[in-house]
């Protein structure tokens, strides 16, 4: 069973948060692996890599309202990312898979 996660801005990151997925450079090199626990020093060093956001694990005590709000943010982001691909069949299929992956119930 996978854990619930949330995409956050680097400025929102706090020590003791746990990465929900590998944090990669634009070229695909792993900066920090999934499961790494953030420290103040680690967060500061991520600024040098020009990291703008990261996905962190959520605790099990997230309310239904917070969960719904996160799913809505995911849908808005996906819509923005795929805004110019309405007539491309492959992009439409990819959008469908990304939407399912990012919003599926855990």
C-alpha positions as CSV (number, residue, x, y, z in Angstrom):
1,X,0.0,0.0,0.0
2,X,1.4,3.3,-1.0
3,X,1.4,6.3,1.3
4,X,-0.5,9.5,0.6
5,X,1.6,12.4,-0.5
6,X,1.5,16.1,-1.4
7,X,3.4,18.3,-3.7
8,X,4.7,21.4,-1.8
9,X,6.8,24.4,-2.6
10,X,10.4,24.2,-1.3
11,X,9.7,27.2,0.9
12,X,7.0,25.1,2.6
13,X,9.4,22.2,3.4
14,X,10.2,21.6,7.0
15,X,12.7,19.4,8.8
16,X,11.5,15.8,9.5
17,X,9.3,15.7,6.4
18,X,9.8,12.5,4.3
19,X,10.2,12.5,0.5
20,X,7.4,10.5,-1.2
21,X,9.4,10.1,-4.4
22,X,13.0,10.5,-5.6
23,X,14.0,14.2,-6.0
24,X,15.7,14.5,-9.4
25,X,17.8,17.1,-11.3
26,X,16.4,18.1,-14.7
27,X,18.8,15.5,-16.2
28,X,17.4,12.7,-14.1
29,X,20.2,12.5,-11.5
30,X,18.9,11.6,-8.0
31,X,19.4,14.5,-5.5
32,X,17.6,12.7,-2.7
33,X,16.0,9.3,-2.7
34,X,12.4,8.5,-1.9
35,X,12.1,8.0,1.9
36,X,14.8,10.6,2.8
37,X,14.0,12.7,5.8
38,X,14.6,16.4,5.3
39,X,16.8,18.4,7.6
40,X,17.3,22.1,7.8
41,X,20.7,21.7,6.1
42,X,19.2,19.5,3.3
43,X,16.4,22.0,2.6
44,X,18.9,24.8,2.4
45,X,21.1,22.8,-0.1
46,X,18.1,22.2,-2.3
47,X,18.0,25.9,-3.2
48,X,21.4,25.4,-4.9
49,X,19.9,22.8,-7.1
50,X,17.1,25.2,-8.0
51,X,14.5,22.9,-6.7
52,X,11.1,24.7,-6.6
53,X,8.9,21.9,-5.3
54,X,8.9,18.4,-3.9
55,X,6.5,15.6,-3.0
56,X,6.4,14.7,0.7
57,X,4.5,12.0,2.6
58,X,1.4,12.9,4.5
59,X,0.7,11.7,8.0
60,X,-2.3,9.4,8.4
61,X,-4.3,12.0,10.3
62,X,-5.1,14.1,7.2
63,X,-8.7,15.3,7.2
64,X,-11.1,14.5,4.3
65,X,-11.2,18.2,3.5
66,X,-7.4,18.4,3.2
67,X,-7.4,15.3,1.0
68,X,-10.1,16.7,-1.3
69,X,-8.2,20.0,-1.5
70,X,-5.0,18.2,-2.5
71,X,-6.8,16.2,-5.2
72,X,-8.3,19.5,-6.5
73,X,-4.8,21.0,-6.7
74,X,-3.6,18.0,-8.6
75,X,-6.4,18.3,-11.1
76,X,-5.7,22.0,-11.6
77,X,-2.0,21.4,-12.1
78,X,-2.7,18.5,-14.6
79,X,-5.1,20.7,-16.5
80,X,-2.6,23.5,-16.7
81,X,0.2,21.2,-17.8
82,X,-1.9,19.7,-20.6
83,X,-3.8,22.9,-21.6
84,X,-2.4,22.9,-25.2
85,X,-2.8,19.2,-26.0
86,X,-6.5,18.8,-26.5
87,X,-6.2,17.6,-30.1
88,X,-3.2,15.3,-29.6
89,X,-4.4,11.7,-28.9
90,X,-1.2,10.6,-27.2
91,X,-1.2,13.6,-24.9
92,X,-4.8,13.1,-24.1
93,X,-4.1,9.5,-23.1
94,X,-1.1,10.6,-21.1
95,X,-3.2,13.2,-19.3
96,X,-5.8,10.5,-18.5
97,X,-3.1,8.2,-17.0
98,X,-1.5,11.0,-15.0
99,X,-4.9,12.1,-13.7
100,X,-5.6,8.6,-12.6
101,X,-2.2,8.2,-11.0
102,X,-2.2,11.5,-9.1
103,X,-5.8,11.3,-7.8
104,X,-6.4,7.6,-7.1
105,X,-7.7,6.7,-3.7
106,X,-5.0,5.1,-1.5
